Amino acid sequence: RIVIQKKEDDKHMFGLFGKKPDFMTLLQEAKGNKDAVVIDVREPDEYVQGHVPGSINIPTSQINTVNYAKDTPLYLYCLSGGRSKMAMGFLEQKGFQNVKNMGAIGQYQGELEK
């Protein structure tokens, strides 16, 4: 006979291994925090073709120029989520404590700013 015990941790475990927050959820989170900075890490020519309103452009190749306070909430995105993941790793190595990868701009629901 197998007995499965439900632990109080189950909800927390799901949070660790469940679905990660999506682009729009993270964008809403960023908009709800006056200190948050949304950064498009694509190249300038990609940024001018259309970006999330209110975002700033700091390409992955220049991510070392970020000079916000180490506890500033930073929300990163790019075309597919790969460059923003790489930039997030770099920023975390530099001591930034509140960096989130929003993923791919294709998940953005709304009008892009040009």
C-alpha positions as CSV (number, residue, x, y, z in Angstrom):
1,R,0.0,0.0,0.0
2,I,1.3,3.4,-0.9
3,V,0.4,6.4,1.2
4,I,0.8,9.9,-0.2
5,Q,1.1,12.5,2.4
6,K,0.2,16.1,1.4
7,K,2.7,18.5,2.6
8,E,2.3,22.2,3.2
9,D,5.2,22.7,0.8
10,D,3.3,21.4,-2.2
11,K,2.2,24.8,-3.4
12,H,5.7,26.2,-3.0
13,M,7.2,23.2,-4.9
14,F,4.8,23.9,-7.8
15,G,6.0,27.5,-7.8
16,L,9.6,26.2,-8.3
17,F,8.8,23.7,-11.0
18,G,5.5,25.0,-12.4
19,K,5.0,27.4,-15.2
20,K,7.1,30.5,-15.0
21,P,5.3,33.9,-15.1
22,D,4.7,35.0,-18.6
23,F,5.7,38.2,-20.4
24,M,2.5,40.1,-19.7
25,T,2.4,39.1,-16.0
26,L,6.0,40.3,-15.6
27,L,5.2,43.5,-17.5
28,Q,2.3,44.3,-15.2
29,E,4.5,43.6,-12.2
30,A,7.1,46.1,-13.6
31,K,4.5,48.7,-14.3
32,G,3.2,48.4,-10.7
33,N,6.7,49.3,-9.4
34,K,7.8,52.9,-9.9
35,D,11.5,51.9,-9.5
36,A,11.3,49.1,-12.1
37,V,13.2,49.5,-15.4
38,V,12.1,47.5,-18.5
39,I,15.1,46.9,-20.7
40,D,15.0,45.7,-24.4
41,V,18.4,44.0,-24.9
42,R,18.1,43.7,-28.7
43,E,20.3,45.7,-31.0
44,P,19.3,49.4,-31.7
45,D,18.1,48.5,-35.3
46,E,15.7,45.9,-33.8
47,Y,14.5,48.3,-31.1
48,V,13.5,51.1,-33.5
49,Q,11.4,48.6,-35.5
50,G,9.1,48.2,-32.5
51,H,9.5,47.9,-28.7
52,V,7.4,47.7,-25.6
53,P,6.2,51.3,-24.7
54,G,8.3,52.6,-21.8
55,S,11.2,50.3,-22.3
56,I,14.7,51.5,-22.8
57,N,17.3,49.9,-25.1
58,I,20.5,48.6,-23.7
59,P,21.8,45.9,-26.1
60,T,23.3,42.7,-24.6
61,S,26.7,43.8,-26.0
62,Q,26.5,47.0,-23.8
63,I,24.8,45.4,-20.7
64,N,28.0,46.2,-18.7
65,T,27.0,49.9,-18.9
66,V,24.0,49.4,-16.6
67,N,24.6,51.6,-13.6
68,Y,21.4,51.4,-11.6
69,A,21.4,50.6,-7.9
70,K,22.0,46.9,-7.3
71,D,18.5,46.4,-5.9
72,T,16.7,48.1,-8.8
73,P,14.1,45.8,-10.3
74,L,15.3,45.1,-13.9
75,Y,13.0,43.4,-16.4
76,L,14.7,42.2,-19.6
77,Y,13.4,41.0,-22.9
78,C,14.6,40.4,-26.4
79,L,13.4,38.6,-29.6
80,S,13.3,35.0,-28.3
81,G,14.4,35.2,-24.6
82,G,18.0,34.0,-25.2
83,R,19.8,37.3,-25.1
84,S,17.8,38.5,-22.2
85,K,18.6,35.3,-20.3
86,M,22.3,35.9,-21.1
87,A,22.1,39.5,-20.0
88,M,20.3,38.5,-16.8
89,G,23.2,36.1,-15.9
90,F,25.7,38.8,-16.5
91,L,23.8,41.3,-14.3
92,E,23.4,38.8,-11.5
93,Q,27.2,38.1,-11.6
94,K,27.7,41.9,-11.3
95,G,25.6,41.8,-8.1
96,F,22.2,42.9,-9.3
97,Q,19.7,41.2,-7.0
98,N,16.4,41.8,-8.7
99,V,16.6,40.8,-12.4
100,K,13.9,39.0,-14.3
101,N,13.9,37.6,-17.8
102,M,10.5,38.5,-19.4
103,G,11.4,36.4,-22.5
104,A,10.3,37.0,-26.1
105,I,8.8,40.3,-27.3
106,G,6.4,38.1,-29.5
107,Q,4.5,37.4,-26.3
108,Y,3.7,41.1,-25.8
109,Q,0.0,41.8,-26.3
110,G,-0.4,45.4,-27.3
111,E,0.9,48.0,-29.7
112,L,4.6,48.3,-30.1
113,E,6.1,51.8,-29.9
114,K,8.4,52.9,-32.8
